[in-house]
Amino acid sequence: MRLTKKFRQHKSPQVTAEHAPVSCANCGASISGNYCSACGQSAHIPDSLLHLIEEVAHGLWHFDAKGWRTIPMLIAFPGELTRRFIDGQRVRFISPLALFLFTVFFMFFVFSFSAPPVSVNQDGHPSKTDFKLSIDQTAQEIIEEGKQEISELQADIKVASGDEKNRLQANLAEKILQQNKMEQTLKTNPAELLENATSNNNQSIISTAWISRAVKHATENPELFKYKLKNYAYKFALILVPLSMPFLWLMFFWRHDISMFDHAVFSLYSLSFMALLISLVAILFHFNLETTAIVLLVLTPPIHMFRQLQGTYQLGTFSTLWRTSLLVLMASILVVIFMLFITGLSAS
């Protein structure tokens, strides 16, 4: 007990008879009121467990109070929210970065509860049985495409003449020889067939077969596709911030009153709303409300972008409309690239 008292006396600031510190425990500056004028720390330094619980409750309520003001404005008045934060009205609202991280975490939380039960390994790839099946399917498609090319060559030979016919016959003989080797390899080792196809300069065949098989695999295995989509969605959201800011700058590069900070705030608030929207769509899909989910996913983003652009940058209707169109186009291209990426992963 004596050691504890000595330690506290050594660490605590000097006190007066009224127990008010005259120097800050954090920076050592003189204190004349309830807070340090140099660093802002409170002059009163409690050390009880009850006060610690009180601080946790206060922090949760403070965030909750900001959240009830920020999220409704993000949904109904996104342009006003963004503009007010840029203009310095920041005490009442959650910062765009904090809200973005929270909504992405919330989206991941929703996905974890609505993820489909698929047979995958720890690395997120299909089980060995599914992977072997996908190799067999790809190899079989390579064989079928080879047969189709042989049939086309035979049809061309019938109508050709002279040197062209001789060239086609030589190609046919070489193609038949390669086809026989590929069919023999298919019986023994389908995986080796893929390697041989690449080494024999048949990249066009294998790439075409792989792409078609990937799309077919995603169609036939929607649960695995959804699993991959949900697993990479939050990563895709994180890279959208640095991708969107240069594009926004290009739409306003002649406006010297707009800075990259304005674009960053716009992007973070906009993506926060999209993360909430995607979470809602995932919940609707989970409860088999696909039509409602698709309608929200198609119609809501352009409307929200229009309102946020108009309110944030103080634009007219036409100026907002063409910028919204470009922004929707850019977002659509990125989403298509992301979906193709997920389709490829689903087949790998």
Buried (B, 14 or more C-beta within 10 A) or exposed (E): EEEEEEEEEEEEBEEEEEEBBEBBBBEEEEBEEEBBEEEEBBBEBEEEEEEEEEEEEEEEEEBEEBBEBBBEBBBEBBBBBBBBBBEEEEEEBBBBBBBBBBBBEBBBEBBEEBBEEBEBEEEEBBEEEBBEEBBBBBBBBBBEBBEEBBEEBBEBBEEBEEEEBEEBBEBBEEBBEBBEEBEEBBEEBBBEBBEBBEEEEBEEBBEBBBBBBBBEBBEEBEEBBBBBBBBBBBEBBEEBBEEBBEBBBEBBEEEEEBEEEBBBBBBBBBBBBBBBBBBBBBBBBBEEBEEEBEEBBEEBBBEBBBBBBBBBBEBEEEBBBEBBEBBBEBBEEBEEEBEEBBBBBBBE
